Amino acid sequence: MKRLSLLLILPAVASCTNQYYRGEEFSLYYDKPASETVSERTERREIVGWGTNPKDKRRLGFLHRYETKVEGSRVYRECYYIFDRLGVTRVGFISAEGDFYKFDANGRLGQKVYEGKIVVTGLKIFFGLPLTHNVDLEEIDPYK
């Protein structure tokens, strides 16, 4: 009787365990924390604006989207930089939460201009355009 109960308990215990589990292999599914802060540009668009006639489009600046992974973090955060018409000087910054900031003359983060998730409205306020004007983000044509 003892042998029979022992034979019945053995398969029950074996079925509750995972013979193929290796603890160190499970960590391969997750990204490791960043050892340094890394930022890369993922998108570049042209900011154009016009009043009532779309034929009167003019370039206001450029919008660059960056993905940043901060040291010790596992996730990327996105942010945007606003450049001038020539695409040379950074004039503004948009956080992941939708806060618009202007840079001061020294290139440091200056005053907060707008707070909201609607990027087009924030760009109108950032560039001092009336809300009745149109603003669009166009892809940059390298052959134009």
MIDOSE-1310 file (N, C-alpha, C; in nm, 2 decimals, decimal comma, always signed):
residues 144
mkrl	+0,08/-0,12/+0,00/+0,00/+0,00/+0,00/+0,09/+0,13/+0,00; +0,19/+0,12/+0,08/+0,28/+0,24/+0,08/+0,35/+0,26/-0,06; +0,39/+0,15/-0,12/+0,45/+0,16/-0,25/+0,35/+0,22/-0,35; +0,23/+0,18/-0,35/+0,13/+0,23/-0,44/+0,10/+0,38/-0,42
slll	+0,09/+0,42/-0,29/+0,07/+0,56/-0,27/+0,20/+0,64/-0,31; +0,32/+0,59/-0,29/+0,44/+0,65/-0,34/+0,44/+0,66/-0,49; +0,40/+0,56/-0,56/+0,39/+0,57/-0,71/+0,29/+0,67/-0,76; +0,18/+0,69/-0,68/+0,08/+0,78/-0,72/+0,12/+0,93/-0,69
ilpa	+0,20/+0,95/-0,59/+0,24/+1,08/-0,55/+0,36/+1,13/-0,64; +0,44/+1,04/-0,69/+0,55/+1,08/-0,77/+0,51/+1,15/-0,90; +0,42/+1,09/-0,98/+0,37/+1,17/-1,10/+0,30/+1,30/-1,07; +0,23/+1,31/-0,96/+0,17/+1,43/-0,92/+0,27/+1,54/-0,90
vasc	+0,37/+1,51/-0,83/+0,48/+1,61/-0,80/+0,55/+1,64/-0,92; +0,58/+1,55/-1,01/+0,65/+1,58/-1,13/+0,57/+1,66/-1,23; +0,44/+1,65/-1,23/+0,36/+1,73/-1,32/+0,35/+1,88/-1,27; +0,37/+1,90/-1,14/+0,36/+2,04/-1,09/+0,49/+2,12/-1,12
tnqy	+0,60/+2,06/-1,16/+0,72/+2,13/-1,18/+0,74/+2,14/-1,33; +0,82/+2,24/-1,37/+0,86/+2,26/-1,51/+1,01/+2,22/-1,52; +1,03/+2,11/-1,59/+1,16/+2,06/-1,61/+1,25/+2,14/-1,70; +1,18/+2,22/-1,79/+1,26/+2,30/-1,89/+1,28/+2,44/-1,85
yrge	+1,24/+2,49/-1,73/+1,26/+2,63/-1,69/+1,41/+2,66/-1,66; +1,46/+2,76/-1,71/+1,59/+2,81/-1,68/+1,57/+2,96/-1,64; +1,60/+2,99/-1,52/+1,58/+3,13/-1,47/+1,66/+3,24/-1,55; +1,78/+3,20/-1,59/+1,86/+3,30/-1,66/+1,81/+3,32/-1,81
efsl	+1,74/+3,23/-1,87/+1,69/+3,25/-2,00/+1,57/+3,34/-2,01; +1,50/+3,35/-1,90/+1,38/+3,44/-1,90/+1,42/+3,58/-1,91; +1,53/+3,62/-1,87/+1,58/+3,76/-1,88/+1,61/+3,80/-2,02; +1,62/+3,71/-2,11/+1,65/+3,75/-2,25/+1,53/+3,81/-2,32
yydk	+1,41/+3,79/-2,26/+1,29/+3,85/-2,32/+1,28/+4,00/-2,29; +1,35/+4,05/-2,19/+1,34/+4,19/-2,15/+1,46/+4,27/-2,19; +1,44/+4,40/-2,22/+1,56/+4,48/-2,25/+1,63/+4,52/-2,12; +1,76/+4,52/-2,12/+1,83/+4,56/-2,00/+1,83/+4,71/-1,98
pase	+1,84/+4,75/-1,85/+1,84/+4,90/-1,83/+1,96/+4,96/-1,90; +1,94/+5,08/-1,95/+2,04/+5,15/-2,03/+2,16/+5,19/-1,94; +2,28/+5,17/-1,99/+2,39/+5,21/-1,91/+2,43/+5,35/-1,93; +2,38/+5,42/-2,04/+2,40/+5,56/-2,07/+2,28/+5,61/-2,14
tvse	+2,26/+5,75/-2,13/+2,15/+5,81/-2,19/+2,17/+5,82/-2,35; +2,08/+5,76/-2,42/+2,09/+5,76/-2,57/+1,97/+5,83/-2,63; +1,99/+5,91/-2,73/+1,88/+5,98/-2,80/+1,91/+5,97/-2,95; +1,80/+5,94/-3,02/+1,82/+5,93/-3,17/+1,69/+5,99/-3,24
rter	+1,72/+6,06/-3,35/+1,61/+6,12/-3,42/+1,54/+6,01/-3,50; +1,41/+6,01/-3,49/+1,33/+5,91/-3,56/+1,24/+5,96/-3,67; +1,22/+6,10/-3,67/+1,13/+6,15/-3,77/+1,16/+6,30/-3,79; +1,15/+6,35/-3,91/+1,17/+6,49/-3,94/+1,07/+6,54/-4,03
reiv	+1,00/+6,65/-3,99/+0,89/+6,70/-4,07/+0,90/+6,85/-4,08; +0,85/+6,91/-4,19/+0,85/+7,05/-4,22/+0,72/+7,11/-4,17; +0,73/+7,22/-4,09/+0,61/+7,29/-4,04/+0,57/+7,40/-4,14; +0,46/+7,39/-4,20/+0,41/+7,49/-4,30/+0,28/+7,56/-4,25
gwgt	+0,26/+7,68/-4,28/+0,14/+7,75/-4,24/+0,09/+7,84/-4,35; -0,04/+7,86/-4,35/-0,10/+7,95/-4,45/-0,23/+8,00/-4,39; -0,28/+8,11/-4,45/-0,41/+8,17/-4,40/-0,53/+8,10/-4,46; -0,59/+8,15/-4,57/-0,71/+8,09/-4,62/-0,68/+8,02/-4,75
npkd	-0,57/+8,06/-4,82/-0,54/+8,00/-4,95/-0,42/+7,90/-4,93; -0,44/+7,77/-4,96/-0,33/+7,68/-4,95/-0,21/+7,70/-5,04; -0,23/+7,78/-5,14/-0,12/+7,82/-5,24/-0,02/+7,91/-5,17; -0,06/+7,98/-5,07/+0,03/+8,07/-5,00/+0,10/+8,01/-4,88
krrl	+0,13/+7,88/-4,89/+0,21/+7,81/-4,79/+0,35/+7,87/-4,77; +0,39/+7,88/-4,65/+0,53/+7,92/-4,62/+0,58/+7,84/-4,51; +0,71/+7,82/-4,51/+0,78/+7,73/-4,41/+0,79/+7,81/-4,28; +0,75/+7,75/-4,17/+0,77/+7,81/-4,04/+0,89/+7,76/-3,97
gflh	+0,92/+7,63/-4,00/+1,03/+7,57/-3,93/+1,03/+7,42/-3,95; +1,10/+7,34/-3,87/+1,11/+7,20/-3,88/+1,07/+7,14/-3,74; +1,01/+7,02/-3,74/+0,98/+6,95/-3,62/+1,06/+6,81/-3,63; +1,15/+6,79/-3,53/+1,22/+6,67/-3,52/+1,17/+6,59/-3,40
ryet	+1,15/+6,46/-3,43/+1,10/+6,37/-3,32/+1,22/+6,29/-3,28; +1,24/+6,28/-3,15/+1,35/+6,21/-3,09/+1,30/+6,10/-2,99; +1,36/+5,99/-2,99/+1,33/+5,89/-2,88/+1,46/+5,88/-2,79; +1,43/+5,90/-2,66/+1,54/+5,90/-2,57/+1,52/+5,79/-2,46
kveg	+1,63/+5,73/-2,44/+1,63/+5,62/-2,33/+1,73/+5,67/-2,22; +1,68/+5,71/-2,11/+1,75/+5,76/-2,00/+1,83/+5,65/-1,93; +1,95/+5,69/-1,87/+2,03/+5,59/-1,80/+1,95/+5,52/-1,69; +1,95/+5,39/-1,68/+1,88/+5,32/-1,58/+1,74/+5,28/-1,62
srvy	+1,69/+5,33/-1,73/+1,55/+5,31/-1,77/+1,55/+5,20/-1,88; +1,43/+5,14/-1,89/+1,41/+5,03/-1,99/+1,32/+5,08/-2,11; +1,26/+5,19/-2,09/+1,16/+5,24/-2,19/+1,21/+5,37/-2,26; +1,16/+5,39/-2,38/+1,20/+5,51/-2,45/+1,09/+5,61/-2,43
recy	+1,14/+5,74/-2,42/+1,04/+5,85/-2,41/+1,06/+5,94/-2,54; +0,95/+5,99/-2,59/+0,96/+6,07/-2,71/+0,95/+6,21/-2,68; +1,02/+6,30/-2,75/+1,01/+6,44/-2,74/+1,03/+6,50/-2,88; +1,00/+6,63/-2,89/+1,01/+6,70/-3,02/+1,10/+6,82/-3,00
yifd	+1,17/+6,86/-3,10/+1,25/+6,98/-3,10/+1,19/+7,06/-3,22; +1,17/+7,19/-3,20/+1,13/+7,28/-3,31/+1,25/+7,36/-3,35; +1,28/+7,36/-3,48/+1,39/+7,43/-3,54/+1,34/+7,55/-3,62; +1,43/+7,64/-3,65/+1,39/+7,76/-3,73/+1,37/+7,72/-3,88
rlgv	+1,35/+7,82/-3,96/+1,31/+7,80/-4,10/+1,43/+7,73/-4,18; +1,55/+7,76/-4,14/+1,66/+7,70/-4,20/+1,70/+7,56/-4,15; +1,64/+7,52/-4,04/+1,67/+7,39/-3,98/+1,80/+7,38/-3,91; +1,85/+7,50/-3,87/+1,98/+7,50/-3,80/+1,97/+7,52/-3,65
trvg	+1,89/+7,61/-3,61/+1,89/+7,65/-3,47/+1,76/+7,60/-3,40; +1,78/+7,54/-3,28/+1,67/+7,49/-3,20/+1,60/+7,61/-3,14; +1,47/+7,63/-3,16/+1,40/+7,74/-3,10/+1,30/+7,69/-3,00; +1,26/+7,56/-3,00/+1,16/+7,52/-2,90/+1,17/+7,37/-2,87
fisa	+1,10/+7,33/-2,77/+1,10/+7,19/-2,73/+0,95/+7,15/-2,69; +0,91/+7,03/-2,72/+0,78/+6,98/-2,69/+0,81/+6,85/-2,61; +0,76/+6,84/-2,49/+0,78/+6,72/-2,41/+0,68/+6,61/-2,45; +0,69/+6,49/-2,39/+0,60/+6,38/-2,42/+0,46/+6,41/-2,37
egdf	+0,45/+6,50/-2,27/+0,32/+6,53/-2,21/+0,25/+6,64/-2,29; +0,32/+6,70/-2,38/+0,26/+6,81/-2,46/+0,28/+6,95/-2,41; +0,39/+6,97/-2,34/+0,43/+7,10/-2,29/+0,52/+7,17/-2,39; +0,49/+7,29/-2,44/+0,57/+7,36/-2,54/+0,65/+7,46/-2,47
ykfd	+0,78/+7,46/-2,50/+0,87/+7,56/-2,44/+0,95/+7,63/-2,55; +0,99/+7,75/-2,52/+1,08/+7,83/-2,61/+1,21/+7,83/-2,55; +1,32/+7,82/-2,63/+1,45/+7,84/-2,58/+1,49/+7,99/-2,57; +1,57/+8,02/-2,47/+1,61/+8,16/-2,46/+1,73/+8,19/-2,56
angr	+1,79/+8,31/-2,55/+1,90/+8,35/-2,64/+2,02/+8,26/-2,62; +2,04/+8,20/-2,50/+2,16/+8,12/-2,47/+2,13/+7,97/-2,50; +2,01/+7,94/-2,55/+1,99/+7,80/-2,59/+1,94/+7,71/-2,47; +1,90/+7,78/-2,36/+1,85/+7,70/-2,25/+1,69/+7,71/-2,25
lgqk	+1,63/+7,61/-2,18/+1,49/+7,60/-2,18/+1,43/+7,73/-2,11; +1,35/+7,79/-2,19/+1,29/+7,92/-2,14/+1,15/+7,91/-2,09; +1,06/+8,00/-2,13/+0,93/+8,00/-2,08/+0,84/+7,90/-2,15; +0,74/+7,86/-2,07/+0,64/+7,76/-2,12/+0,54/+7,84/-2,20
vyeg	+0,51/+7,79/-2,32/+0,42/+7,87/-2,41/+0,28/+7,81/-2,41; +0,27/+7,68/-2,41/+0,14/+7,61/-2,43/+0,15/+7,47/-2,36; +0,04/+7,43/-2,31/+0,03/+7,30/-2,25/-0,10/+7,23/-2,30; -0,08/+7,12/-2,38/-0,19/+7,04/-2,43/-0,14/+6,94/-2,53
kivv	-0,23/+6,85/-2,56/-0,19/+6,73/-2,65/-0,21/+6,77/-2,79; -0,27/+6,87/-2,83/-0,30/+6,90/-2,97/-0,18/+6,98/-3,02; -0,10/+6,91/-3,11/+0,03/+6,97/-3,15/+0,00/+7,08/-3,25; -0,09/+7,08/-3,33/-0,12/+7,18/-3,43/-0,15/+7,31/-3,36
tglk	-0,24/+7,30/-3,27/-0,28/+7,43/-3,19/-0,16/+7,48/-3,12; -0,08/+7,40/-3,06/+0,04/+7,44/-2,99/+0,14/+7,51/-3,08; +0,15/+7,46/-3,20/+0,24/+7,52/-3,30/+0,19/+7,66/-3,34; +0,06/+7,67/-3,35/+0,00/+7,81/-3,39/+0,04/+7,91/-3,28
iffg	+0,02/+7,87/-3,16/+0,05/+7,96/-3,04/+0,20/+7,98/-3,03; +0,28/+7,88/-3,06/+0,42/+7,89/-3,05/+0,48/+7,99/-3,15; +0,43/+7,99/-3,27/+0,47/+8,08/-3,38/+0,39/+8,21/-3,38; +0,30/+8,23/-3,29/+0,22/+8,36/-3,28/+0,12/+8,37/-3,39
lplt	+0,07/+8,27/-3,45/-0,03/+8,27/-3,55/-0,17/+8,28/-3,49; -0,27/+8,34/-3,56/-0,40/+8,33/-3,52/-0,46/+8,19/-3,53; -0,55/+8,15/-3,44/-0,60/+8,02/-3,45/-0,68/+7,99/-3,57; -0,72/+8,09/-3,65/-0,79/+8,07/-3,78/-0,70/+8,02/-3,89
hnvd	-0,57/+8,05/-3,87/-0,47/+8,00/-3,97/-0,46/+7,85/-3,97; -0,40/+7,80/-4,08/-0,38/+7,65/-4,09/-0,23/+7,62/-4,08; -0,20/+7,52/-4,01/-0,07/+7,47/-3,99/-0,07/+7,32/-4,02; +0,04/+7,28/-4,09/+0,04/+7,14/-4,13/+0,19/+7,09/-4,11
leei	+0,20/+6,96/-4,09/+0,33/+6,89/-4,08/+0,35/+6,81/-4,20; +0,44/+6,85/-4,29/+0,46/+6,78/-4,42/+0,59/+6,70/-4,41; +0,58/+6,59/-4,48/+0,70/+6,51/-4,49/+0,80/+6,58/-4,58; +0,93/+6,57/-4,56/+1,03/+6,64/-4,63/+1,06/+6,56/-4,76
dpyk	+1,05/+6,63/-4,87/+1,09/+6,57/-5,00/+1,23/+6,60/-5,03; +1,32/+6,49/-5,03/+1,46/+6,52/-5,05/+1,49/+6,57/-5,20; +1,40/+6,55/-5,29/+1,42/+6,59/-5,43/+1,36/+6,72/-5,46; +1,30/+6,79/-5,37/+1,23/+6,91/-5,39/+1,33/+7,03/-5,40
